[in-house]
């Protein structure tokens, strides 16, 4: 059984409605039989309304379409060594991580070539029943099902199983799993590959083992196989990145109490005597600097990047190495899985072909061809699609502005309520400052809005891409990929970009604050900077996204299948056949793998774009991915119908997207270090302003750094609109604020001082130098590491040579036999022989 079609018998419906659906189905099945397929209809044992049509492709049909689809098939066993251990003498150490070869036996290797019927004798046809494996058979049958016509209306041909399923004429169409996932098949000839995949790949006890990629590829096809190969390789990179991140965190955690500036913030005679200016108008109180003591320590523990850019440099190089070595690994898989010269002849999608009503002249062939719309019509569609995408991106930006307004509004409320609820010595106030409360609630609301917009836009993006009508499935997926990634890039990262690069940068000073929309006073960062808030935002979004995705991917399919099994069990106690069991599983859909890639690429962005602010991000991603591999394996083997196997050489458009993110990550992290962290101001203070002529210390030190970063403001200079409420409580004349400005009474009071210009110069110089250094190293690595290893190139050339030699030798043998027959037949007739020799 190569494929199964399912429909509902209309004669058993209560309405007894018969019409065009039955006519189209009968026409379609008749055309399938005319096309050479064999059909057998069976009524369901659980629900007598359901009819299962089992589809079988005979030998002649398989051979014909294998040639049409340029499917590579075995010529002779491959005597080359295609796989070698990467660990050499340490293979004993990794044996525990390998898949047991006694359970999942290695696949036999073959030389292959695109199948041709007229050269069938050249191919390794040991057994006709097994020459085409089940995955190849299903792929060929699906190719036929997608192109058989079922109706002609207004000179427009309608064809393809996808249209029939979407219109409800058929309820489902799918290839079968080979057995139950929890036990082997009773048929001794069945390889029980689904059972083996569940036992050695999807089961929790195999979580520490490597993936059986060859069996995954054989059962599900190269497209799914290369996804899991990429995901496993990406997870290995995260393991190394997590080691660097954890080392940074532990260093910061151990040294948080030895940090000079944290000590100054927490010291009762320094931070306890520094009175800070109110952070909002009128109702916000003055506050003491040491109220941020705990958040300062946490920031120091989490954000080691404040001390040195070395972790950023190492992580950036690690990402570059991952991308380059993945290309090499991908080339190895192309060779091992025989997709080096994959001839994807990119047939037009049935949805595209059905709309081809316009006739144009092909500029190359000068022949007529049918297209769905004119050049002008295509321009209109592209313009409308671009406008729709732009509208949704603007909607995201509007939601971000809404969150900013919420932050500005609620900060006032928290500043008032928290000061009334807790007194200054309450332990909880050490951790729950107005800024912290505002940050956490805003991050949670931002995450909820992100997920709502994401759910809506997924459907909108599919509608836009369907309207755009790409020609091939690859064009369709690439178009959808760019739309979805562009949207989700803005959706997930915009709030992080705001905190990293805009918050606290354009606030003015207490006597002349800057206002949003003329009403809302701009947010300020805490004295320790905005990095802790950025870390909070990243943690909530990454953690919340991982939890939400697991609920969607695991819990929902499991509950749906549980309900389905309960309903079928309540109807009858009969044992259902394989096709009925598979019918009640969930449908993954053509875009199922697309969403898996998108989820991981968004995570890749979080890990790389903002790693300077949260070195533990790779660790969170690593834990998520270890579970993600097994969760995806579990749902594919147990909860979903078997997908139609598809060929693929690489991960497609996701590779350049990752490379673009890696390049952008250098800029974002350099700017985070320069403009969001305190690394540059600290270095400037240490080397220039801690000693004369600007400082009072006799040697380089960080003592007095906090005092140097806080400017003075005369309380009497407050405007009535922004005057604080509790100046009398502290009996003060001046307050402090985070900036580098001249004090009151200075000839240029409240203007930026010399420290500010030193810091700005150092920041710009750092960005330029850092970016050029990292980019230079990245490009050098890219140049030094070839995309295809020398060993793989040699194997490809060797196999190609041997394959051509084999085909050529077989062809020569056939020619020799033919010429021998001719000579033998012309023996005794010298004239024709001479003529034949001339021709030869």
C-alpha positions, 0 to 999 in steps of 0.5 A: 500500500503506497498511499491511502485516500479517505473519503466519507460515503455520501450515501450514508449521510443523514442528508443523503446529499449526492452531487458534484463531490462524488462526480469529481471523486469518481472522475479523479479515481478513474483517471488514476486507474487510467494512469496505471495506479491500482486502487482498492476501496475498503469500508472502515471497521470503526465508522461505516461512513468512511471509505479507505482507498488503498493505492498501489503503484505497479512496477511499470508505473514506478519505472516510468515516473522514476525516469520522469522525476530523475530519481537516483537508484542503485547501480552496484554496491559501493566499495568506497569507505564513505563514513569514518569515525571523527574521533579515531582512537577515542571511538571507545569513549563515544561508543556509549553515545552511538546508536547500537548497530546491532539494532539499527544496522548500517545501510548498504552503500551503492553507486547510483545514477538517474534511472532510465528504463532503456538502461534497466539492465545497468541497475542493481535490481536484485528484487523488484519488490525492494528495488524501490523502497517504501519512501521512494514509492510514496514519493512517486505516487504522491507526484502522480496524485498531485497531477491527475485532473478531476474537473474542467470548468471554464477552460480551467483544469482542476487537478491534484489531491491537495485541492481535493482534500482542501475542498473536502472531497477527500478527508485525508491522503497520506502514506502509511507508517510501517508498524505500531511505534510501541512494538515490532510488526508481526510481518517478518518481512517488515523492517519495523523502522517506526518502532526502531526510530521510537526506541532508539531516537524518540524514547527519553532513555535515548536522550544522550545518544546521537541521532540515527540520521540515516534511518531518519532519512530513509524513513522520512526523506532527506528534507526531514533528515537534514533538519534533524542533522542541522538541529543536532549540529546547532545543539553541539555548538550551543554546548560549547557556547554554554560552557563559555556563558556559564564560565562568565556567569560563575566568574561574575557570581564569585566576584560580585562581592569584590566589585568596587562599584557594587561596594560603593552602591551598597555602602551606607556611607557612599550609596546610602548618602547619595540622594537620587533625583525623582524619575517621574514628574511630581509624585515620584519621590527622591530615593537613595542610591543604595536601594538598588544594591541587590540589582547592582549585584545581580547585574554584576553576576549576570553581565560579565561583559561589563568587564571584558569583551573577550567572551563576546569575541569568543562567542562571535568566533564560535558562531562563525565556526559553526556556520562554516563547519556546518557547510562542510557537514552538509556537503558530507551529507549530500555525498552520503545521502546521494543528493550531490547532483540532485535534479529537482526539476521543480515542477510547478505547484498544482495551485499555480498550474490551475490558474494558468489561463494567460498565453505568452511567448517564452523569450528563450524557446519562442513557444507559447506557454501558459501563465496565471497572470500578466506582467502588470498583474504580477506587479499589482500582486507584489505591491499588494503583498508588500503593502500587507507585510508593511502594515503588519510590521507597522502594527508591531511597532505600534504595539511596541510604542504601546508597551513604552507608554505603559512603562512610562505610565506604570513607573509613576504608579509603582514609584508611589505605591511601593514607597507607600507599601514598604518602608525603606528598610523592608527586605523586599524593597531591595529586590522589588524596585519600581524599575524592576516591577515595571520591567517584569510586568512590561516584559510579560505583557510584551510576551503576550502581545508577541504571541497573539500577533504571531498567531494572527500573522501566521495565517495572514502570511499564508494568505498573502503568499497564496495570493502571490501565487509562487510557481514552485514549492521552493519559491513558495517556501522561500517567499513565506520564509522571508515574510514570516522571518521579517515579521517575527524578527520585528515582533520578537526583537523590537522590545529588546532593541528598544531596551538595548539602544533607546531606553535611557539614551534621550532623557535630558536632565531633571531640569529639562526632561524629554517627553514622549508625545509631549506628555510621557517623560522618557524612561531612565536606566538604573544607576547600574544601566539597562543591561539587567532589564534587557536580561529580564526581557530576554529570559521571559521571552525565551522561556515563555516561548519555549514553554508555549511551543512545547504546549503547542507541539506536544500537549495539543496533539497528544490531547487530540489523539487521546480524544480520537482514540476514546471516541473510536474505542467507545464505538467498537472493540474491533481491532482497526487496521493500520490505515485506520490507526494512521487516519486518526493521527494528527496531520503535520502539514507541508509547513510543519517543518517550516515552523520548526526551522523558524522556531530555531532560527528565532532562538538563534537570533536571541543567542547571538544578537544579545549574548553580550547582555545575557551569557546564560542564553546559550545554556537555556537554548541548549537545554531547550534543544536537547529536549526539542530534538526528542520532543520533535522525534516523539511527536513525529513517530507517535502523534503524526501521520507519516509525511510524504518523503521529500528530497533536499540538498540543504536547509534552503533559505535558512542558511543565508538568514543565519549568516545575516543574523551572525553579521548583524550580531557583531554590530548589535553586541558591539553597540550593547557593550559600547552604549548599554553596558558600563565597560567603556565609562569604567575603562575611561575612568580607570585610565584617565579620570582616576588619576591627575589631572582629572582624578585625585588618586595617586594610582589607577583605581576604580574607587570613586567611579560611581560618584563620577558617573552621577551629576549634581542637580540643584533642586531649586532648578526643577520646573513646576511640571517635574518637581519631586514630591518629597524633598523635605524628607531628606532636607536636601538642596541637590540631588544626583542623576545618571549623566556626565554634565557640569554641576550647578554654578558652572559657567556651562551648567548642565552641559556635557562635561569633558568626561562625556566627550572622552566616553563618546570618543572611546565608544565610537572608537571601540565600535569601529575597532571591534567590528573590524577585528571581528569581521576580519577574523570572521572573513578569514575563517570563512576563506580558510575553511572550504565549504567542502572538505578535500576528502569529500571532494575526492570521494565525490569525484571518485564515485562519479568516475567509477559510476561513469566508467561502469555505465560506459563499460556496460554500454561498450559491452552492448555495442560490442555484442551488436557489432559482432552480430553485424559482422557475423551476418555480413561474413562473405560479403566484402563490399558491405564490410568495407563500407561498414568499416568506413562508417565505423 
